[in-house]
Amino acid sequence: MHLIARDLRYGARLLQRAPGFGVLAMAALALGMGATTAIFSVVYAVLLRPLPFRAPERLLVIWEKNPAQNRYKMFVAPVTFLEWRKQSREMESMAAFQDIRTTLTGGPNGHIDPEELRCQRVTADFFPLLGVQPVAGRAFRAEEDQPGHTSVVLLSHSLWQRRFSGDPAIPGKAIRLRDQTYTVVGVLPPGFSLMTRDVDLWTPLGLSPNDRSARSRLLNVIGRLRAGVPQDRARAEMETIGSRLELAYPALNQGWRPSLFGLESELVGNVRQALWVLLGAVGFLLLMACGNMANLLLARGANRRKEIAVRMAMGAGRGRIVTQLLTESLILAGGGGLLGLLLAAAGVGLLTRLGQASIPRLIEARVDANLFLFALSISLATGILFGIAPAWLSSGANCNEALTEGGRGGTAGRSGRILRNSLVVVEVALAVLVLIGAGLLVRSFVRLRSVDPGFQPSGLLTMRVPLGGGRNSTPDTRVAFFRQVLDRLAALPGVQSVGGVNGLPLTGLGIGSYFAVDGRPAPAPEQRPMSLLRSATPAYFRTMGIPLVAGRFFTDADTKSAAPVILVNQTLARRFWPQGNPLGARLVVDTDSRTAEVVGVVGDVKPDRVEGEGWPTIYDPFPQVPVPTLTLVVRTSRPPLSLASAVEREVHQLDPDQAVANVQPMDTVVEDAFAGARFNTLLLGVFAAIAFTLAAVGIYGVVSYDVNRRTHELGIRLALGAQPGDVLRLVVGQGARLAAVGIGAGLAAALALTRLMSTMLYGVQPTDFYTFAGISVLLGAVALAASYLPSRRALALDPVTALRHE
């Protein structure tokens, strides 16, 4: 311990004498360690930390699939779920839930400001299956999960705090949701959610076993395997049950089969690959920073040859010298790790803000003991792994050569040069990998941003208006209410047009239905076509900027008493009338067995993802299909958000209990659709910029050190008549050769590794020629520039002074 303490003091004194060296090494390490630690915190929270449920490895999500219809991961009908639960023997338990929205209109003390809330309707065994206990009150009882007996509710912890001030006596009190009174029976733990973020409350599902219609296919299903049962055995059993149900209920289940997935993979499957790619990229960055530190230690060791030789001549063994030098590298690594941990703490908060909308469980990322241990581990590993080779080579100096005036070479010097050059080659190769990955994402993001969403988002304000019960519960009162709202909003200053629809583009909201073309032979049940259903007001399409392709838009004459009409989008028209004209055709929609005439074809819009394909879509006129919730769109010549308070005021003047939710510009909805791609591109772009800088610094450092080491040699060359161009080619050539080897190695590695990014790219191949070529040219130019700067110093040498240089 005494020797270690003495080595630490001696190393600290040496770093104080050379602050530039210490600052440069620690800064490079801090960047690499900070970025690595921050990304690791995200990966740990999202991918590695166990789900906060009992035995999460036994939890499954069960969807339905119909390969003949190209339908996968579809919701489940109530009768199908109830039969699964009754017949399965490999499952310990099964539960179902459904996402809906409701409006909070009253609390224990009477009327409160109305607010739309996210709600999950769940079966009574939902919480016991997950192993979740309320922090106050109790969970649902079996008798409360029956039709007509579901007027109880569980609150989320955040809603309890936000709207009820954390009242500990809230269990047993009544609240009003829409126009129905519910009794609060409990409060769930902070942060609890499953499959849907920011759920505010839960109510019993109250399934009816007699509901066997296809339009009731609205349930999510989760199951818990019995202990020791593998997933494959459960899949085989569920497949058998699916075959039985196909025979028992052919109208509902023909062609449909259960599809099982682990809960953890379902929650994070879409981001798993992207996070591992980011962690790999930041790992490359850390290796580059460590390579720079090793190069600095090698150069510093070469400059201390005489000091080391004197110590060895006085009796210090090689092991003692290695220990001292390794202690210095650990001091650097420790300082870099501490600074990196501070950077990581700031980075975790920034990553949470940037990626929370697109990455599940990201809110769980935080600076804790695990993060501290990870930072400590990589600091120690860096100090030892990248300090041992420089320490060993530096301690191998020949005492006689080092103590004489002419001693300039030796095996250690040659080995050091080989190691320094190798480290630079590796740095350049890693920089090529990171830069190509970033370049591919940038090109992909540019392509994605150029995709036409099918409408004009600029200048649009959107808000969702969910009607409750009471006076707005009938179709006629819904039509009358929204007509008044639209008229009031159209009269506001700066408003150009107003419309409404029950499923805004890029939000993924909406329902689907089977349909048939009247007069054509009925397809087999498993081949029935499906489409999205939208209910829209006449001015919706003009307000959104959705083009009319053929026929006409809806008009005010398309009322309840008029002949039923619909619009279809281009995707549906092309699929069912590839060479013909859909105008005048009649479609039978299964949702309400309604037959309507096609009077127009409108342009496609992206229903959920910008990069996704258009879905067949049927639009109904809102007066004929008056759905309870509309999203209003207001086109204005003013900044959209400047109308927000006026819009809410107009709605509340008509109905004080009416909530107005998600008031935001359409531009925000569009930007949210790019959130995942933007997060990945931004992070990898930042890593690429750091890698680019580290590679340039590495090349400059090696060439600059070599010029300093060869000052005597260059002086002889100049004294013997060498031209400046010869010296320039000699110096620049060294950096160019190192860069060329590194770029070649990086391109070879990139050809193999960028294929792992294929699911992250849109419209760009993982081996895109222009990206590979552009990055190669860019790094080559940087290498030449980094080599040219030291060569200028060589050209300025005075031969006489150079010949006197040691």
N, C-alpha and C positions, 0 to 999 in steps of 0.2 A: 504493500500500500504506500510505503514511503517513496519507493521508486516511481510509482504511478503518479503520485502527487507532485513529485519533482519534475517528471516529464511534462505534466500538464502546465506547471508554472513556466517551464522553459519554452514550451510551444507557444504559450500565450505571449511571452515576451518577444519571441521571434515574429509573431503576427503583428504585434504593435510596431515593430520596426519596419514592417512592410505592409502597411494598411491597404494599399492598392491591391496587392495580391489577395489578401484575405477578403476584402469587400467583393472583388470580382468572383472569386470562387463561391462565396456564400450566396451571392445574388443569383448566380446560375443555378445552384442547388435549390435555393428557395423557390425559384420559379418551377423547377421540375417537381420538387417534393410537394409544394403547395397545390399545384394542379392535380397531381396524382392523388393526393389525400382527399381533395374535394370530390373528385370523380368517384373515388373508392367509397366515400360516404354515401353517394347516390346509389351506386351499385349495391352496396350492403343493404341500404334501406329498402330498395325496390326488389332485388333479386335474392339476397342471401338471408335477410332477417326473416325468421319464421312468421307466418301469418298469426295474428293475435286470436287464434281460435284453438279449441281443444283438438289435439292430434290432427293438425291441418293436412298432413300427408294423406289422410284417409278421406278427405273431402273431394267430391266430384261435382262438376256442373254437367247436367244432362239436357241436351238439346234434341230437336228432331231434325232429320234431314230427308230430302226427297231428291235423289240424284237425277231422276228422269226429268225433273223440273229445274235442275241446277239450283236447288235450294238447300242451303246448309246452315246449321246453327239457327234454326227457326224456333219460335216459341211453341209452347205445348198447350193442348186443350185440357180443360179440367177433367173430363172423363178419362183421358189418356193418363194423366198424372195419378188419379185415384186408382186406376188399374195397376199402374207400375208399383205404387206403394203397397197395394194389397198382395200382388203376386210375387214380388221380389223376395228372395231368401238370402241373397248375398249382401244386401244392404241392411245395415243396422237401423237406419231411418231415412226418410225422405221428406223434404219440405218444398213448398212452392211460394213464390212471391210475384207481385206485379207492381211495376212503377206507375204511379199516377200523379196528378197534381190536384191540390185542393186549395181552398182559401180560408184562412183564419179570419173570422169576423167577430169573435167575442171571447173574452177571457173570464176568469172567476169573478171579476168585478164589473162585468157588463161589456159594453161595446168597446172595441179597440180599433186602431187603424187597420184596415184590411190588408192582408199580405198573402200572396200566393206562395204555397209551400210545396216542397217535394215530399211525397208520401210513398211508402211501400205498404201494400196490403200483403199480409203474410199469413201462412197457416200457423196454428198454435205450436207446432213442434219446430218452428224455425229457430227460435233462440236456444232451446235445449240441444238441438242438433249441433249448433255452433259452439255451445258451451259458454254462452254469454249471459251474464246475470245483470239485472238493473242495479244501478247504484242507489236508487230510491224506489220504494214500492215493489211491484212484482211484475212478472211477465203475464202473457195471456193464458187463460184456462181453456181447456178443450171445449167446454160448453159455450164459450164466447166466440168460437170459430164456427158457428152454425148460421145458415141464412136467417136473417131477421134478428140476430142477437150479437151484432158486431159493433155496438156503439161504445166501445172502449178504445183508448189510444195510449201509446207510449211516446214520450217526447225524446228528442235528441238532447244531449247535454248542452249543445250550443243554443238551441231554441229555448230551452229552460232558462239559461242564463240571460239570453238576449231579450226575450219577450215577457218572462215571468220573474225576472230578478233573482233567479236561483231559489225561489220560495221552497223551503224544505217541506212545507205542508201541502205541496201541489198534488200528491196522490190523493184521489178521492174527490178532487174539485172538477168542475165542469168547464168545458170550453166549447165554442161553436165553430164548426167547420162547414162552410157554406151556410145552409139553413138547418143543420142538424146538430143536436147537442151530443157531445161525447164526454165520457168520464175518464179523466187521466188516471191510469193505474200504476205508472212508473216512469222512471227516467233512465235512459241507457248510458253506458260509460262514455267518456269523452272520446271523440274520433271514431266511434263505431260506424261502419258502413260495409255494405257488401254489394259489389258489382256496380253500384251507383254512388257517385260522390255527393256529399252534402245533403243527405236525406234528413228531413226535419222531423218526421214523425212516422209512426207505424200503426196500422189498424188491422184487425183480423180480416182474412180473405173471405171466409164464409162461402166455400165452394158448394155448388149444387151438382150432384152426380148426374142430374138429368140434362145438363147443358152439353149437347153433343154437336153443336153447329161448328162449321169450319171457322166462322168469324170469331169464335171464342178462343182461338189459338193465341193466347196472350200471356201465358205463364212462363216465368223462369223456374227451373227446377234444380235443386241441389240435393245431393245424397251423401251419406256417410257409409263407407264400407265397413263390414264387420272386421274385427281385428284378425289379421293374418290372411285376409282374402285379397288376392292380386287383382289388379284392374282388368286384366284380360279375362278372368273368370266372370267378373261382373258384366263385362261387355257381351260375352257369349250368352249369359242369362238374359240380359235386356234385349238382345237380338231375338231370342226365342219368344219373349213376351211380346215384342213388336209384331212378330208373325201371327201370334194368336189374336192380337187386337185388329190386325188387318182383316182377318176373317170375321171377327165379331162386329166390327164397325167399319164396313168397307167404304161407306160414303165419306167418312172422316179420315180413315187411316190407310186407304189404298196407296201404296207406294211410299209410305212414311215409315221411318225406322229411328230408334233412339241413337244418339251419338254422345259418347262420354268423354270428358276431358278433366284432367286435374284442375282443381280450383286455382292453384298458384299459377299454372301455365295460362289459364284463361285471363287472370287479372293482369299479367305482365307480358303475355306472349307477343304483343305488338311492338313492345319496346326493348325486349330482351336483346335482340341482335344489335340494335343501335347502341345500347349501353356498353356491351362488350367491345364493340368497335371503338367507342370513345375511350374506354379504359385501356385498350391496346395502344391507341394513339398517344395517350398521355404517358403510358409506360415507355414508349419510344422516346418521348420527350425527356423523361427522367434519365434514361440511358445516355442521351446526348449530353445532358447537364453533367452527369457523372464522368463521361468521357472528357469533357472540357476540364473538369477538376483534375482528373488523372494526368492530362497533358500539362496543366499548370504545375502539378507536383513533380512531374518528370523534369520540366524546365528548371524548377527551383532546385531540385536535387542536383542537376548538372552544374548549376552555378555555385553549389555548396561543396563541390568535390574536395577542395582543399581543407575546408572545415572538417568534413567527415574523415579525410585522410589523417589529419592531425589527431583527431580523437582516437582513431584506430591505432595510430603510431604510439599513442600514450597508453594503449592497453585495452581499449574498448573492443569487445567482440562484435561480430556482425549481428548477432541476435540482439545485442543491446542497442545498436544503431537502428535496426529495423523497428524495434519497439518504440524508440523515440520518434522516428519518422511516422510510424503508424498512429501514434498518439496525436501528432499534429493533424493528420488527415481526419481523425475522429473529432478533433476540435472544430475543424471546418464543417464536417458533416453535421455535427451537433448544432452549430450555429445556423447552418442552412436549414436544418430540420425545424428548429424553433421558429425561424422566420417563415418557413413554409407552413407551419401549423397556424400561424397568425393569418397568412394569406388564405389558407384553407377555410378558416372560420368565417372570413368575409365571403369567400367563394361559395360556401354552402348556402348562405342566405341568398346570394345572388342567383344561384342555380335554382333554388326553390321558387323564387319569384318568376324566373324566366320559364321554367318548365312545368309548373304545377298544373297548368291547363291541359298538358298533353302526356304527362307521365304519372301513372298511378302510384300511390304510396310515397310520392316524393316528399310530401309534408313530413314524413317520418325521418327524413335525413337531418342530422344534427351533429354538433360537436359534442362528443361524449367520451367515455373512457376507451371505448373500442377505437375511436378515431385517434386518440392520443397514443394508444399502444401501436396502432398501425404506423403513425408518423415516427415514433421512437424506433420501431423495427426497421423501417427503410433507412432511417438515419444511420443506425449502427451497421446495417448491411452495406450501405454505400461507403461509409468510412473504411470498413474492412476490405470489401471486395475490390474497390477501386483505389485503395491506398496501399495494399500489400505489394502489388507489382512495382509501382514507383519506388516504394521503400526498399524493396529487395534489390532493384537495379542500382539505385543511388548508393546503397551500402556496399556495392561490389566494386568500388573504385580501387585501382592499383595505387598503393601508397607512394611508391617511388615516382610513378608518372605524374600523379596529382601534385606532388610536392616540388617537382621541377618546373622550371619556367616553360619548357617546351611541351610538357605533357598535355595533349589535346584529344587524344582518341581513346582507345581501349575498347575492350569487349562490351563493357557496360554502356559506353557511349553509342556503339553500333546497335546494341539491343534496345537502348532507349529510343534511338531514331526509328527503328522498326516498329516499336510499340506506339510511338507518337503518330507515325504515319498511319498505322493500322486503325488507331482510334479515330483519326480524321476521316478515313474511308468509311468506317462504320457510321459516324455521325452524318456524313453526306448521304449514305444509303438510307438511313432512318428518316432524314429530312425529305428525301425523295418520296418515301412511303407516305408520310404525313401530308406533304404538299399535294400529292396526287389524290389522296383521299379527300382533302379539302376542295381541290379543284373539281373533282367529280360531283361533290355535293353542291358546290356553287353553280355549276352548269345545270344540274338537276333542278335546283331551286329557281333559277332563271326560267327554265322551261316550264316549271310548275306555275310560276307567276304569270306566264304568258297565256295560260289556258283560259279560254272564255267561259265564265261560269253560266252564261246564258241570260244574264240580266245586267243592268247598269247600277252598281251599288252606290256611286257617289251621289250625295245630296239626299239620301234616304234616312229617315228615322223610323225605327221599328219598336213595337211594344206588343206584348201579349195581353189580351183581355179575356180572362176565364170567367164566364158567367156562372153564378151560383144558382141555387134553386129559387123558391119563392116566386116573385113576380116575373122573373126572367127564365122560368123553367120550361115553358112551352115553346114549340117552334115559332108560333106567331109572335110571342113577346120577344124572342131572340131577334127575329127579323126587324121588329119595330125598334128595339133598343139599338142595334148596330146601325140602322138607318139614321137614327138621330145622332149617334156618335160620329158617323162619317160626315154628315151634313155640318155638324159643329166644327169638326176639324178642318173641313174644306174651307170654312169661312175665316180661319185664322190668318193673320197677315203673313205673307211670304209662302203660304202653302199653295202648291201648284196642282196637286192631285192627291187623292187618298184611296187606298184599297185595303182589302183584307183577304187572308187565306188561313187555312188551319194547319199548314205545314210549311214553314219558311225554308227556302233553299239552304243547303249546307249545314242544317241543324240535325238532320237525320230523323226529325219528328214526322209522324204521319202514320196512317194505317194502310193496309193492303187488302185486296179482295180478289177472289176469283172472278172471271168474267167470261162471257161467250159472245161470239158474233151471231146475231140473230139470222137464222136462215141457213147457217152452215151446220154440217154434221157435228154432233156433240163429241168432243174428244174423250178418251178414256179418263177415268177419275185422276190417275196419277199424272196425266199430261195436260190438265186444265191450266190455262194461262192465268197469271196473276199480274196485277198492276197496283201502283200506288193510287190512293184516292185523295183528291184535294177538293175542298169546297172553297170557292173564290167569289168575291164580289165583282161586278162588271168592270170597275176601273182598276182592278188589281194588275192586270197585264200591262196596261199602259203606264201605270205608276212604276212598276218594276223595270220597264223597258224590255219585256219579253216579246219577241216579234210574232206577228201573225203570219203564218206560212200559207194558209189556205182558208177560205170560208170567212167566218166572222167571229168577233169576240161575243161575250155575253152582253146583253142589253138590259135596261130596266124593265123591259117587257117579259123577261124570262122569270116570271113569278110562279108562285105555288099553283095558281090556277091555269098556267100556260102548259103547253105540251112539254114533257121532259126533254131536255137537251143536255149535251155534254161537249167538252172540248177534249181532244187527245193530243199528246205531244208527238214529235217527229219519230221518236224511237218506236212507239206503239204503231204509228201509221206505217212506217217502213216494214215492220215485222209482219203485219197482217194484211197490208195492201202494197206489196213491194212494187208492183207494176200498175196499180190501180189508184182510185180516188176514194178515200174513206168518207167523204162528205155524203150525207144522206144514209149512211149505214146505221144500223141499230145495234147497240150493245146491251146485253143482259148482265147486270151487276149483281153478284150473289149476295152482297151485304144486305140488301133489302129487296132482292128479286125484282129490281126496277129495270124497265127497258127504256132507253133514251136514245135519241137521234144525235149523231155526230154532226155538229154545225160548224166546226172549225178545227184547224190544226195549228198548234203553237210550237214555238221553239223549245228545245230541251233546256232544262236547268239541272245543275248538279244537286242531287238531293241530300248527299251527306258529305262526300269527300271531293275535293277539287280534282284529284287524280282518278276518281272513280268513273265508271261508265254511267250513262243515263239509264234510268229505269222507265219501263212503260208507265205512263201516268194518265189518269182520267181526271178531268176537272168537272165538278158539278157547279151550277149556279147556286150561290148561298141561299137565296130565297126558297129554292126547291129542296136543298139539303142543309137546313140550318143547324150546323154543328154548334155545341155550347161554347167553344173557345175559338177565337180568331186572333191571329197576329196581324195587327194593323201596320201598314206601310204608308209613310207620309213623304211625298217628294216636295222639297222646299228649296227656295233660292237662298235661304239663310243657313248658317251653320246648324246642322240637325239638332244638336243637343240644346240649342237655345230655345227650342220649342217644347222641351221635355215637361217643364212645369205647367205650361199652358195646356198641353195634352191631358195630363193627369187632372188638372182642374176641371176641364170640360167633362171628363168621364165621371168624376165625383159629384159634379153638379146634377148629373142624371141619376146617379145611384151612389150615395155615400159609402155603402158597404162593398162597392166593387173594387177589386184589386187591379192594379196596372203593373205588370211585371216585365222585367228584362227590357227596360227602356234603353236603347242603345242605337248608334248609327249602324247602318248595314255594312259600312266599311269595317266596323269592329267584328261583325259576324264573319266577314271574309277573312280578316286577319287571323281570327281564331282558327280558321280552317287550315292555315299555314303554320300553326304554332309548333307542331312536332318537327316539321322539316326545317323551320327557322331555327329552332333550338339546336338541332344537330349541326346545321351548317355554321351557325355562329360559333359554337364551341370548337369544332374542328378547325374553323378558320383562325381562331385565336391560337390554337395549338400550332397550326402551320406557321403563323407569323413568328412565334417563339422559336420553332425548329429552324426556320429560315435564318433567324438572327444567330442562333447557336452554331449553325453550320458555317456561316460566314466568319464568325469569331474564331472558330476552330481552325479554319484554313489560314486565316490571317495570323493567328498565334504561331502555328507551326512554321510557316514561311518566314515570319519575322524573327523567330528564334533561330532558324537556320541561317538567315542572313547575318545575325549577330555572331553565331558560332563560326561562320566561314569568313569573317572579316579579313583575317590574315590571308586566306587563300585568294579572296577576291582582289586584295591589294596586289598580290603577286601577279595575278592575271592582268590587271590594269597596267602594272609596271612593265610587263612584257609585251604590251601593245594591244591588249584585247579592246575591242570597240564597245561602246555603250550598248549597242544592240545585242552583242554576244552575251553580256552580263544580264540584260533584260530577259533574253530567251532562257538563260540558265535558271534565273530565279522564278520567273513566271511559269516556266515549264514544270517546275516541281509542283506548284499548286495545281496546275492544270491536270497533271497526271493523277494526282490524288483525287481530284474532283471527278475525272473521267472514270476511274475505277469505281468510286463510290456511286456515281450516277448509274453506271452499268449494273452494279449489284442491286441498287434500289429499284431500277426498272424491272429486273428479273423477279425480285420479291413482290413488287406491286402487281405484276401480271398474275401471280398466284393468289395474293391476299385480297385484292380489291373485289374479287368475285364474292367475297363474304358480304359485300355492301350492296349486292344486287337488289335486295328488297327495300333499300333506302333510296334508290334512285328512280327518277321518272324521266323517260325520254332520253336517257344517256346510258350507253353500255359501260360496264365496269372496266373494259379495256379501251376506252375511248382514245383514239389516236391523237386528237388535238390536245387533250389534257396531258397525255404522256409526253408528247413532243414539246408542248409549251413549258411544262415544268422542267424538262431537261435543259432547254435553252436558257431558261431563267437562272437555274442553279449554275450552269456553266458560265454565264455572264458574271454572276456574283463571285464565283471562284476566281475568275480572271481579275476582277476588280480587287478582291481581297489579296491576291498575289501581287498585283501591280503596286500597291501602296508600299510594301516593304522594298520592292525593287527600286523604287525612287531613292530610298536611302542608300542602297548599294551603288547606284549611279553617282551619287554625290560624294562618294568616298575619295579622300586624298590618298593616293598610293603610298606616300611616305608615312602618313599617320597610320594607315592600315597595316603596313609592314611592321610597325612597332606594337601593334595590338596583340595581346596575349590570347 
